[in-house]
């Protein structure tokens, strides 16, 4: 019986998130069957509507958005589909959440609850304490409030 049958993998497409993906892949040998891939676009810095499922509404949004925003949307979809393809080739079942929201950690935690995942995997950027106090920290907030274990992946220098 696998302890982590269903994993939530949150990505910001950074090199650190790619490093965390390697850990997700290693969980296959421990019995992980499904990976829920999550990317949250900060709706405060875009014209995307809060809560929008960007894959489901891509065609509609592409007509409503300025050209550069529409192009960026399709780039995000391509990136998340690339991760999905990679994980499927490793033998995982996958599900994607590409959502616009003002609060990344809150959105991750809502998906955790909805999908009933066994563990959350995300990269930890290791901001300084001052930066965390001023800007907040997605990983810190997720660790504090998650109902399941959280695997924070840091890249070694």
N, C-alpha and C positions, 0 to 999 in steps of 0.2 A: 504494500500500500504506500503510495506516494504522499509525502507531507505537503508538497507544493504542487498539487495537480494543475492548478490554474494560477497563472502569474499575470500581474499587471506590470507592464513595462512602460514607463513614462520617458519620453524623449523630447529634447529640444534640438536634436540633430547636431549637437556639438560633438567634438572628438571625445569628450568625457561620456556622453550618452552612447556613442559607438562602443566605447570600452565596456560600459555597463551591459550592452547587448551581448558581448562575449560571455558574460556571467549567466545571462538568461539562457543562452545556447547550452551551457554546461549543465543546466538543470534538467535537460532532456534525459541524461543518464541517471538522474535521480527520480525519474518517473513523471516529470512535468509533461502534460499533454496539450495544454492550451495557453496561448499568450494573448492577452488583451493589450494592444498597442495604443498608447494615448499620447496625443500632442495637443496642447492647449495654446491657441493663439490669443494673445492679450487683446481683448476687444476695446480696451481703453486707448490703444495706440493705432487702431485701424477703424475702418468704417463698417466692419463686419458686425452684424447684429448679435447681441448677447445670446448665448445658448444655441447658436446656429450649428447644425450638423453640416460641416463644410463639404463633406463628400456627397451627402444626399441632396444638398441644395446647390451643388457646384454650377450647374447650367443656369439656373435662375440667378444666382449671385454674379456669375460672369457677365451677364447683361446689365446688371445694376451697378457694378463696381467700375471705378476708373480703370483704364487699361493696365496700368502698372500693378494695381491691387489684384486684378483678375489674373494676371500673369503670375504673381506671387502665390495666389491660391492654387493654381495648377502646379506650380513647383512644389508646394507643400504636399499636395496629393501624390505627386510622383515620388517624393521622398518616402512618404509613409507606405505607399504601395511597394516600394523597393524593399523596405524592411519586412513587410508582409511576405513578399516573394521569398526572401532569404530565409525567413523562419519556416515557411511551408516546405522549402527544400530540405530543411533539417528535420521535417516530420511533425511539426507542430500544427495544431488547429489554431486559427487566428481570428481575431475580431479587432476592428479599428474604430477608434474614437478620434476624430479630428474636429475639435469644437472651438468656437470663439467664446471666450468668457473673461470677465475682469479679474477673476481670482483663480490662479492655476491650482494651488493646493486644495482649495475647496472643491474644484471640479474633479481632481484626481480622487479625492475622498468620496465624492458622490458616486463615481464610477466603481470604486472599490466596493461600496455598499450594494450597488445595483448588480454588479457582476459576481459578487460573493467570491472574490479572489482569495487565495491562500497566502500570497506574499506580494509586496510591491517592490519593484527593483527600479532604482533611479540613481543617476550620477549625483555626487555631492561636490559642488564647486569649491567648497571650503572658503567661503567669504569670511572676512575678519568679523570679530564681534561687533565692531562699530558699524560695518556695512549691514550686518544682519539686523541691528537695532534700527537703522535708518531705512533700509530697503525691505527688510523681511527676508525670509529664506523659505523657499518652497520645500526643500528637503526637511528642514527643521520643523516646519508646520505639519508636514505629512507624518513625520516620526511621532510627534506629540499627539496627534489626533487619530491616527489610523487604528482600526480595530484588528488588523492582522499584522504579522511581522513585516518589517521594512528592511530591505537590503540596500544600504547606501554604498555605492561603489566610488572609490577615490582612485585616481590614477597616481601611481607611484612615479616619483621623479627619476 
